[in-house]
Amino acid sequence: MRARKSSGLVSTRGAIRLITNAMMGVAFGLTFGLALVVTNPAVAALLRDSEARIVFVVTLVTTFAIGATLTGAVFILFEDKEF
């Protein structure tokens, strides 16, 4: 009987990989926000005339960061499994 391996998320390497995925999500969120403001004049006007800039940026960044982190966790958990 083979010894049970610990999950890839529990190790230091797994944590670093999750942090890397979160940083990638932050970069994608900022890029998407910039592209949205540049291509959509209504969004640019809304952000120019109100104090919603911080909420807009924080919402996009956290949404993309959480999504990328969860996706990275799924990939880490299933990369060693064979189906």
CYANA upper distance limits for C-alpha pairs under 8 A (distance plus 0.5 A):
  6 SER  CA     10 VAL  CA      7.49
  7 SER  CA     11 SER  CA      7.93
  7 SER  CA     77 LEU  CA      7.36
  8 GLY  CA     13 ARG  CA      8.05
  8 GLY  CA     14 GLY  CA      5.75
  8 GLY  CA     76 ILE  CA      6.63
  8 GLY  CA     77 LEU  CA      6.85
  9 LEU  CA     13 ARG  CA      8.21
  9 LEU  CA     14 GLY  CA      4.86
  9 LEU  CA     15 ALA  CA      6.58
  9 LEU  CA     18 LEU  CA      8.46
  9 LEU  CA     73 ALA  CA      7.67
  9 LEU  CA     76 ILE  CA      7.43
  9 LEU  CA     77 LEU  CA      7.71
 10 VAL  CA     14 GLY  CA      6.79
 10 VAL  CA     15 ALA  CA      7.61
 11 SER  CA     15 ALA  CA      6.99
 12 THR  CA     16 ILE  CA      6.75
 13 ARG  CA     17 ARG  CA      6.72
 14 GLY  CA     18 LEU  CA      6.73
 14 GLY  CA     76 ILE  CA      7.95
 15 ALA  CA     19 ILE  CA      6.69
 16 ILE  CA     20 THR  CA      6.60
 17 ARG  CA     21 ASN  CA      6.75
 17 ARG  CA     72 GLY  CA      8.12
 18 LEU  CA     22 ALA  CA      6.71
 18 LEU  CA     69 THR  CA      6.27
 18 LEU  CA     72 GLY  CA      6.72
 18 LEU  CA     73 ALA  CA      7.16
 19 ILE  CA     23 MET  CA      6.71
 19 ILE  CA     69 THR  CA      7.94
 20 THR  CA     24 MET  CA      6.69
 21 ASN  CA     25 GLY  CA      6.71
 21 ASN  CA     65 ALA  CA      8.00
 21 ASN  CA     68 ALA  CA      6.08
 21 ASN  CA     69 THR  CA      5.73
 21 ASN  CA     72 GLY  CA      6.53
 22 ALA  CA     26 VAL  CA      6.81
 22 ALA  CA     65 ALA  CA      5.19
 22 ALA  CA     66 ILE  CA      7.22
 22 ALA  CA     68 ALA  CA      6.29
 22 ALA  CA     69 THR  CA      5.46
 23 MET  CA     27 ALA  CA      6.80
 23 MET  CA     65 ALA  CA      7.26
 24 MET  CA     28 PHE  CA      6.72
 24 MET  CA     65 ALA  CA      7.70
 24 MET  CA     68 ALA  CA      7.64
 25 GLY  CA     29 GLY  CA      6.52
 25 GLY  CA     61 VAL  CA      7.66
 25 GLY  CA     64 PHE  CA      5.26
 25 GLY  CA     65 ALA  CA      4.49
 25 GLY  CA     66 ILE  CA      7.80
 25 GLY  CA     67 GLY  CA      7.64
 25 GLY  CA     68 ALA  CA      5.59
 25 GLY  CA     69 THR  CA      7.88
 26 VAL  CA     30 LEU  CA      6.71
 26 VAL  CA     61 VAL  CA      5.52
 26 VAL  CA     62 THR  CA      7.55
 26 VAL  CA     64 PHE  CA      6.62
 26 VAL  CA     65 ALA  CA      5.55
 27 ALA  CA     31 THR  CA      6.64
 27 ALA  CA     61 VAL  CA      8.26
 28 PHE  CA     32 PHE  CA      6.47
 28 PHE  CA     61 VAL  CA      8.33
 28 PHE  CA     64 PHE  CA      7.23
 29 GLY  CA     33 GLY  CA      6.57
 29 GLY  CA     60 LEU  CA      5.81
 29 GLY  CA     61 VAL  CA      5.12
 29 GLY  CA     62 THR  CA      8.27
 29 GLY  CA     63 THR  CA      8.04
 29 GLY  CA     64 PHE  CA      5.77
 29 GLY  CA     65 ALA  CA      7.85
 30 LEU  CA     34 LEU  CA      6.66
 30 LEU  CA     57 VAL  CA      7.73
 30 LEU  CA     60 LEU  CA      7.68
 30 LEU  CA     61 VAL  CA      6.72
 31 THR  CA     35 ALA  CA      6.63
 32 PHE  CA     36 LEU  CA      6.51
 33 GLY  CA     37 VAL  CA      6.69
 33 GLY  CA     57 VAL  CA      7.53
 33 GLY  CA     60 LEU  CA      7.31
 34 LEU  CA     38 VAL  CA      6.63
 35 ALA  CA     39 THR  CA      6.49
 36 LEU  CA     40 ASN  CA      6.28
 36 LEU  CA     43 VAL  CA      7.85
 37 VAL  CA     41 PRO  CA      7.33
 37 VAL  CA     43 VAL  CA      6.23
 37 VAL  CA     44 ALA  CA      5.53
 38 VAL  CA     44 ALA  CA      7.66
 40 ASN  CA     44 ALA  CA      7.04
 41 PRO  CA     45 ALA  CA      6.55
 42 ALA  CA     46 LEU  CA      6.64
 43 VAL  CA     47 LEU  CA      6.68
 44 ALA  CA     48 ARG  CA      6.52
 45 ALA  CA     49 ASP  CA      6.67
 46 LEU  CA     50 SER  CA      6.73
 46 LEU  CA     52 ALA  CA      8.50
 47 LEU  CA     51 GLU  CA      7.48
 47 LEU  CA     52 ALA  CA      6.51
 47 LEU  CA     53 ARG  CA      6.11
 52 ALA  CA     56 PHE  CA      6.53
 53 ARG  CA     57 VAL  CA      6.73
 54 ILE  CA     58 VAL  CA      6.49
 55 VAL  CA     59 THR  CA      6.37
 56 PHE  CA     60 LEU  CA      6.79
 57 VAL  CA     61 VAL  CA      6.52
 58 VAL  CA     62 THR  CA      6.44
 59 THR  CA     63 THR  CA      6.52
 60 LEU  CA     64 PHE  CA      6.68
 61 VAL  CA     65 ALA  CA      6.46
 62 THR  CA     66 ILE  CA      6.43
 63 THR  CA     67 GLY  CA      6.66
 64 PHE  CA     68 ALA  CA      6.54
 65 ALA  CA     69 THR  CA      6.55
 66 ILE  CA     70 LEU  CA      6.63
 67 GLY  CA     71 THR  CA      6.62
 68 ALA  CA     72 GLY  CA      6.52
 69 THR  CA     73 ALA  CA      6.66
 70 LEU  CA     74 VAL  CA      6.82
 71 THR  CA     75 PHE  CA      6.80
 72 GLY  CA     76 ILE  CA      6.60
 73 ALA  CA     77 LEU  CA      6.62
 74 VAL  CA     78 PHE  CA      6.66
 75 PHE  CA     79 GLU  CA      6.25
 76 ILE  CA     80 ASP  CA      8.37
 77 LEU  CA     81 LYS  CA      8.33
